[in-house]
Amino acid sequence: MTTPELTASPDALAALARLLAERNRQLERALETRIVMEQAKGVLAERLGIAPKQAFEVLRRAARNERRRIHDIAGEVVASRETTLAIAQAVDQLTRAQ
């Protein structure tokens, strides 16, 4: 009895290796995105004196208002000591909605 792994052709093994490498890149990107999001939530929570859940809502609203990816907005929050106009507007919207 042979196992499929031992009888696979070199082309099939190469295709599997490419597939696994791509999946690895996707998972690394997801982890990096998650880290930046968590950092941005922490920065906003501290900077604005709000809960992390509210900080995420601010990020989400800012991204939607700007028609940009939330990850990009989060990266700007982490990289800057200044509160951007998009974040300030999102905070204002959140405040008015409550």
N, CA and C atoms as a LAMMPS dump frame, in Angstrom:
ITEM: TIMESTEP
0
ITEM: NUMBER OF ATOMS
294
ITEM: BOX BOUNDS ff ff ff
-5.0000000000000000e+02 5.0000000000000000e+02
-5.0000000000000000e+02 5.0000000000000000e+02
-5.0000000000000000e+02 5.0000000000000000e+02
ITEM: ATOMS id mol type element x y z
1 1 1 N 0.848 -1.177 0
2 1 2 C 0 0 0
3 1 3 C 0.895 1.242 0
4 2 1 N 0.61 2.163 -0.891
5 2 2 C 1.386 3.398 -0.959
6 2 3 C 0.51 4.565 -0.55
7 3 1 N 1.151 5.597 -0.046
8 3 2 C 0.408 6.799 0.318
9 3 3 C 0.52 7.802 -0.813
10 4 1 N -0.486 8.658 -0.971
11 4 2 C -0.458 9.639 -2.061
12 4 3 C 0.757 10.549 -2.017
13 5 1 N 1.239 10.874 -0.817
14 5 2 C 2.383 11.768 -0.701
15 5 3 C 3.635 11.151 -1.333
16 6 1 N 3.774 9.838 -1.238
17 6 2 C 4.968 9.168 -1.74
18 6 3 C 4.9 8.903 -3.241
19 7 1 N 3.705 8.925 -3.794
20 7 2 C 3.566 8.612 -5.219
21 7 3 C 3.276 9.85 -6.055
22 8 1 N 3.226 11.012 -5.456
23 8 2 C 2.923 12.237 -6.191
24 8 3 C 4.064 12.572 -7.142
25 9 1 N 3.698 13.134 -8.257
26 9 2 C 4.7 13.514 -9.251
27 9 3 C 5.461 14.756 -8.784
28 10 1 N 6.634 14.986 -9.331
29 10 2 C 7.378 16.206 -8.987
30 10 3 C 6.579 17.479 -9.29
31 11 1 N 5.807 17.468 -10.381
32 11 2 C 4.985 18.638 -10.71
33 11 3 C 3.901 18.868 -9.657
34 12 1 N 3.3 17.78 -9.208
35 12 2 C 2.264 17.898 -8.182
36 12 3 C 2.863 18.395 -6.873
37 13 1 N 4.045 17.918 -6.534
38 13 2 C 4.711 18.38 -5.311
39 13 3 C 5.105 19.85 -5.415
40 14 1 N 5.552 20.26 -6.592
41 14 2 C 5.911 21.675 -6.796
42 14 3 C 4.669 22.554 -6.676
43 15 1 N 3.556 22.088 -7.238
44 15 2 C 2.303 22.844 -7.141
45 15 3 C 1.849 22.947 -5.687
46 16 1 N 1.973 21.867 -4.949
47 16 2 C 1.619 21.874 -3.535
48 16 3 C 2.519 22.829 -2.759
49 17 1 N 3.798 22.829 -3.062
50 17 2 C 4.734 23.738 -2.389
51 17 3 C 4.358 25.194 -2.663
52 18 1 N 3.995 25.511 -3.914
53 18 2 C 3.575 26.88 -4.248
54 18 3 C 2.302 27.255 -3.499
55 19 1 N 1.362 26.327 -3.447
56 19 2 C 0.114 26.559 -2.74
57 19 3 C 0.363 26.826 -1.257
58 20 1 N 1.21 26.015 -0.65
59 20 2 C 1.528 26.189 0.769
60 20 3 C 2.285 27.491 1.027
61 21 1 N 3.168 27.866 0.119
62 21 2 C 3.909 29.124 0.276
63 21 3 C 2.951 30.311 0.192
64 22 1 N 2 30.255 -0.72
65 22 2 C 1.016 31.337 -0.853
66 22 3 C 0.135 31.409 0.385
67 23 1 N -0.288 30.276 0.875
68 23 2 C -1.108 30.25 2.091
69 23 3 C -0.326 30.819 3.274
70 24 1 N 0.944 30.516 3.364
71 24 2 C 1.796 31.054 4.416
72 24 3 C 1.877 32.576 4.325
73 25 1 N 2.047 33.105 3.108
74 25 2 C 2.086 34.563 2.917
75 25 3 C 0.772 35.2 3.352
76 26 1 N -0.337 34.565 3.013
77 26 2 C -1.649 35.091 3.405
78 26 3 C -1.808 35.127 4.922
79 27 1 N -1.379 34.082 5.581
80 27 2 C -1.485 34.034 7.038
81 27 3 C -0.576 35.054 7.712
82 28 1 N 0.625 35.242 7.165
83 28 2 C 1.531 36.255 7.709
84 28 3 C 0.928 37.647 7.553
85 29 1 N 0.322 37.914 6.414
86 29 2 C -0.314 39.22 6.164
87 29 3 C -1.487 39.427 7.13
88 30 1 N -2.272 38.388 7.349
89 30 2 C -3.396 38.491 8.279
90 30 3 C -2.91 38.794 9.693
91 31 1 N -1.827 38.155 10.096
92 31 2 C -1.266 38.403 11.424
93 31 3 C -0.752 39.836 11.533
94 32 1 N -0.042 40.306 10.525
95 32 2 C 0.456 41.685 10.536
96 32 3 C -0.7 42.675 10.62
97 33 1 N -1.756 42.422 9.864
98 33 2 C -2.929 43.292 9.88
99 33 3 C -3.545 43.318 11.269
100 34 1 N -3.659 42.156 11.869
101 34 2 C -4.256 42.061 13.203
102 34 3 C -3.43 42.835 14.231
103 35 1 N -2.118 42.723 14.133
104 35 2 C -1.237 43.419 15.066
105 35 3 C -1.412 44.926 14.942
106 36 1 N -1.432 45.43 13.708
107 36 2 C -1.593 46.877 13.485
108 36 3 C -2.956 47.336 13.994
109 37 1 N -4 46.548 13.752
110 37 2 C -5.336 46.921 14.233
111 37 3 C -5.369 47.01 15.755
112 38 1 N -4.786 46.042 16.417
113 38 2 C -4.779 46.05 17.881
114 38 3 C -3.967 47.231 18.421
115 39 1 N -2.843 47.539 17.776
116 39 2 C -2.038 48.691 18.196
117 39 3 C -2.824 49.985 18.018
118 40 1 N -3.492 50.127 16.882
119 40 2 C -4.265 51.347 16.616
120 40 3 C -5.405 51.492 17.615
121 41 1 N -6.078 50.4 17.918
122 41 2 C -7.14 50.466 18.921
123 41 3 C -6.582 50.936 20.262
124 42 1 N -5.425 50.42 20.639
125 42 2 C -4.805 50.825 21.896
126 42 3 C -4.405 52.286 21.902
127 43 1 N -3.832 52.737 20.798
128 43 2 C -3.429 54.148 20.686
129 43 3 C -4.648 55.052 20.806
130 44 1 N -5.696 54.73 20.059
131 44 2 C -6.898 55.571 20.103
132 44 3 C -7.579 55.514 21.461
133 45 1 N -7.624 54.337 22.064
134 45 2 C -8.241 54.216 23.386
135 45 3 C -7.528 55.109 24.391
136 46 1 N -6.209 55.091 24.344
137 46 2 C -5.442 55.924 25.274
138 46 3 C -5.55 57.407 24.919
139 47 1 N -5.375 57.707 23.642
140 47 2 C -5.374 59.093 23.182
141 47 3 C -6.72 59.775 23.409
142 48 1 N -7.802 59.041 23.192
143 48 2 C -9.138 59.633 23.253
144 48 3 C -9.892 59.314 24.536
145 49 1 N -9.307 58.456 25.374
146 49 2 C -9.968 58.082 26.618
147 49 3 C -11.247 57.288 26.387
148 50 1 N -11.195 56.356 25.429
149 50 2 C -12.363 55.549 25.113
150 50 3 C -12.014 54.066 25.238
151 51 1 N -13.031 53.237 25.201
152 51 2 C -12.836 51.784 25.283
153 51 3 C -12.312 51.255 23.949
154 52 1 N -11.593 50.131 23.97
155 52 2 C -11.103 49.544 22.719
156 52 3 C -12.217 49.261 21.703
157 53 1 N -13.382 48.863 22.183
158 53 2 C -14.515 48.617 21.277
159 53 3 C -14.906 49.906 20.547
160 54 1 N -14.931 51.013 21.271
161 54 2 C -15.233 52.309 20.651
162 54 3 C -14.108 52.73 19.701
163 55 1 N -12.887 52.434 20.066
164 55 2 C -11.75 52.764 19.209
165 55 3 C -11.862 52.038 17.875
166 56 1 N -12.29 50.778 17.911
167 56 2 C -12.486 50.04 16.666
168 56 3 C -13.584 50.69 15.833
169 57 1 N -14.644 51.119 16.477
170 57 2 C -15.733 51.787 15.758
171 57 3 C -15.241 53.081 15.112
172 58 1 N -14.38 53.809 15.8
173 58 2 C -13.794 55.025 15.227
174 58 3 C -12.987 54.669 13.979
175 59 1 N -12.166 53.649 14.064
176 59 2 C -11.383 53.211 12.9
177 59 3 C -12.296 52.811 11.748
178 60 1 N -13.325 52.057 12.057
179 60 2 C -14.26 51.592 11.029
180 60 3 C -14.963 52.76 10.346
181 61 1 N -15.429 53.713 11.145
182 61 2 C -16.111 54.881 10.568
183 61 3 C -15.156 55.737 9.74
184 62 1 N -13.955 55.922 10.239
185 62 2 C -12.974 56.727 9.492
186 62 3 C -12.669 56.072 8.147
187 63 1 N -12.502 54.777 8.148
188 63 2 C -12.222 54.059 6.898
189 63 3 C -13.397 54.172 5.936
190 64 1 N -14.585 54.013 6.447
191 64 2 C -15.776 54.111 5.602
192 64 3 C -15.935 55.527 5.054
193 65 1 N -15.75 56.522 5.914
194 65 2 C -15.878 57.92 5.468
195 65 3 C -14.87 58.271 4.377
196 66 1 N -13.674 57.754 4.519
197 66 2 C -12.595 58.051 3.586
198 66 3 C -12.573 57.106 2.379
199 67 1 N -13.417 56.077 2.439
200 67 2 C -13.438 55.033 1.402
201 67 3 C -12.048 54.408 1.231
202 68 1 N -11.505 54.045 2.385
203 68 2 C -10.176 53.426 2.433
204 68 3 C -10.239 52.173 3.273
205 69 1 N -9.202 51.382 3.18
206 69 2 C -9.131 50.168 3.985
207 69 3 C -8.853 50.531 5.442
208 70 1 N -9.516 49.82 6.333
209 70 2 C -9.347 50.073 7.766
210 70 3 C -7.897 49.841 8.189
211 71 1 N -7.237 48.886 7.563
212 71 2 C -5.837 48.613 7.879
213 71 3 C -4.961 49.824 7.57
214 72 1 N -5.251 50.533 6.483
215 72 2 C -4.467 51.72 6.126
216 72 3 C -4.667 52.834 7.149
217 73 1 N -5.902 53.04 7.566
218 73 2 C -6.192 54.049 8.593
219 73 3 C -5.487 53.672 9.896
220 74 1 N -5.556 52.403 10.267
221 74 2 C -4.904 51.934 11.499
222 74 3 C -3.399 52.165 11.437
223 75 1 N -2.806 51.906 10.296
224 75 2 C -1.367 52.135 10.137
225 75 3 C -0.997 53.588 10.339
226 76 1 N -1.827 54.494 9.845
227 76 2 C -1.577 55.93 10.035
228 76 3 C -1.691 56.325 11.5
229 77 1 N -2.656 55.742 12.188
230 77 2 C -2.827 56.041 13.619
231 77 3 C -1.581 55.615 14.392
232 78 1 N -1.097 54.43 14.089
233 78 2 C 0.078 53.9 14.797
234 78 3 C 1.328 54.711 14.471
235 79 1 N 1.443 55.174 13.237
236 79 2 C 2.653 55.858 12.789
237 79 3 C 2.725 57.328 13.206
238 80 1 N 1.619 57.919 13.618
239 80 2 C 1.599 59.354 13.881
240 80 3 C 1.194 59.664 15.319
241 81 1 N 1.752 60.739 15.819
242 81 2 C 1.35 61.224 17.139
243 81 3 C 0.152 62.159 17.036
244 82 1 N -0.177 62.544 15.827
245 82 2 C -1.291 63.464 15.577
246 82 3 C -2.573 62.691 15.284
247 83 1 N -3.687 63.255 15.641
248 83 2 C -4.977 62.679 15.297
249 83 3 C -5.399 63.26 13.958
250 84 1 N -5.604 62.383 12.982
251 84 2 C -5.946 62.852 11.636
252 84 3 C -7.367 63.407 11.603
253 85 1 N -7.641 64.156 10.562
254 85 2 C -8.981 64.715 10.38
255 85 3 C -10.011 63.591 10.262
256 86 1 N -9.662 62.528 9.559
257 86 2 C -10.597 61.407 9.396
258 86 3 C -10.966 60.802 10.749
259 87 1 N -9.992 60.67 11.625
260 87 2 C -10.264 60.118 12.964
261 87 3 C -11.108 61.102 13.775
262 88 1 N -10.759 62.386 13.73
263 88 2 C -11.519 63.399 14.465
264 88 3 C -12.979 63.431 14.007
265 89 1 N -13.202 63.321 12.708
266 89 2 C -14.569 63.315 12.185
267 89 3 C -15.319 62.061 12.635
268 90 1 N -14.64 60.938 12.64
269 90 2 C -15.271 59.691 13.079
270 90 3 C -15.634 59.757 14.561
271 91 1 N -14.765 60.359 15.366
272 91 2 C -15.056 60.522 16.793
273 91 3 C -16.279 61.412 16.958
274 92 1 N -16.343 62.49 16.185
275 92 2 C -17.484 63.394 16.241
276 92 3 C -18.778 62.662 15.873
277 93 1 N -18.734 61.862 14.817
278 93 2 C -19.914 61.088 14.415
279 93 3 C -20.34 60.119 15.505
280 94 1 N -19.371 59.447 16.088
281 94 2 C -19.667 58.479 17.134
282 94 3 C -20.285 59.173 18.338
283 95 1 N -19.769 60.331 18.69
284 95 2 C -20.28 61.088 19.816
285 95 3 C -21.733 61.532 19.568
286 96 1 N -21.975 62.014 18.351
287 96 2 C -23.338 62.458 18.012
288 96 3 C -24.318 61.303 17.95
289 97 1 N -23.86 60.122 17.607
290 97 2 C -24.741 58.963 17.469
291 97 3 C -25.156 58.399 18.825
292 98 1 N -24.422 58.74 19.862
293 98 2 C -24.728 58.17 21.178
294 98 3 C -25.738 58.968 21.933
